[in-house]
Amino acid sequence: MEILEIEIWQIEPPHKPRDCSRVKKLEQNLKGGWIGRPLLVEQLKLIGELSQRYAAWTGSHRIAAAKNLGFKSVPCLMITLEEANIAIDRGGYNRKVGYSSLRNAISGHDGLGDTHKLTALVEVGLSDAAEIMRTEIVENDRDCEI
C-alpha cells in the first residue's frame, strides 16, 4: 500500500484528543518533522462521490500535535472497505456487516473499538493497515499503563 501525503485540514480525527499532556509530548517529538507510523484514513463520500475529506481511523493526538505545529500535510495510508462485506464477531455470533454499517460502527455509532477495527482490516486482507492498527493498539495500551 502506498503512503500518501494528505493536507491536514482535509482529515477528520476519530475523536477529540483525550490527553493534553500526550499532545504536548507528541509536539516535542514532531518538532523536527513527522516520525513514526502514518495515519490510517478513509476517503469520505458525498452523495456517492468521493470528497476531498478523509476520516482518520487513528491518530487523534498526532493530528492535534501536527496542527499545533503548523504541519501542512501528514503521511497517511488510505484504506478502502467499500467493496467488502465483513464478518465481525459481535456478542458471540458472526454477522455480515456491509460497508455503511461498518462505516457507522467505526465512526462510533455502533461502539466498535480499535480491536474490532483491527479484526475488520484483517478480515478484508488489508495487512499493512492491520499492522498499523495493531501498533496503534499497543502504543495506546502502553500510554494508559500506570
N, C-alpha and C positions, 0 to 999 in steps of 0.2 A: 504494500500500500504506500502511496505517495504522501509525504508530509507537505502540506500547503501553508503558505503564509497568508493569514486572513486578517484583515483590518479589525482592530479590537472593537470598534464601535458596532460592527456587524454581529458580534457574539453576545448572546443572552446567557448569562450564567445559570447553572441549575438551581441555585438558591443564593440568598444573600450570605456574605461571609458571617460565620458564627463566632469567630475568634479574632478580634482585632490584633492581638499580640502575634498571632500566626501571620497575619497580613504584613505587619511591620517586619517580622523576621524574614519573610519572603522578599520584601522590598530590599533588605540588606543583601540578600543572596543574588537578586536580579539586577543590582546596580550596574554591573558590567555587561549586561545583556541576558537574554533568555538562556537558562540552563535547565537540563532535565528533560523529562518526557513532554511530548506535545499534548495539547488538549484533544479530547475526543469530541467531535462536533457532528451534528446532522443538519443539513441544509433544510430550512423551513420552506413550506409551500404556502402560497396564497392563491386560493381559488384554482387549485390544480396546477399552478405553475410555480416553478422554483423562484424563491425570492432572493434578495441579497442579504438575508439574515440567517444566522445559524444558532441552533440550540446546543449549548455545551452540555455534555454528559458528565464532565469532570471539571475541576479547576476553579471553583468559585473564589477561593482565596488567591490563587495565582492570577486570575483575571483582575481582581481588585488591586493587587500589588502592581501589575503591569500598567493598569490605568493610572494609578497614583504616580508612577514613574514616567508617564507620558509615552509609553510604547505606542507606536503606530499600528503594528501588527504583531501577531504571535504565531508560532508553529502549531498546526492542527492536523489531526488525522481525521479525514472525512469517513463517516460510517453511513451506510445505506441499508435500511431494513425494509424498504417499501415492498419489495417483491417477496419477502419472506413471510411464511406463517410459522410461528414458533411455538413449540410445546414448552410450557413453563409449569413446573410443579408448584401448585398453589393449594395449600391446605390438604396435602396428601393425595391429590389427584392431578392428572395431566389434562390440560385444556388447550385446545388450539387457540392461539391469540393472533388475530390479524394485525396488520400494520397500525390502523387507527387506534385499536385497543391498546397495543403496546406503546404507542406514542403517548396516550393519556396516562398510562401506568408510569412511564419513565418521567413524565413531567410532574409526577407527584399526585395525580388524581386518583391513582389506584394503590398508592403506597408501596410500589416496588422500590427496594433499596439497591445499593450498589451490587450486592451479591446476586440479586435477580437479574440485574443488567448484565453482569458477567456471564451468567447462565445463558442469557439470550444471545450474547455475542458468540459464545462457544457453539451454541446450537446452530447458528447460521454460518458457522465456519469462518468468522472474522477473527482469525488467530492473532494478528498484530494488535487489533483493537482490544481483544480479550486480555492480552498480556499487559497492555497499558492500564486497563481497568483493574486487573489483579494487583499491579504495583500500586495503584491509587488506594485500593482497599488496605493493603499492608501499611502504606505510609499514613493513612488516616488512623488506623488502629494504633500505630506507634505514637502518633501525636496525642492520642487520647489516654495513653498509659499514665498512671500516677506514679 
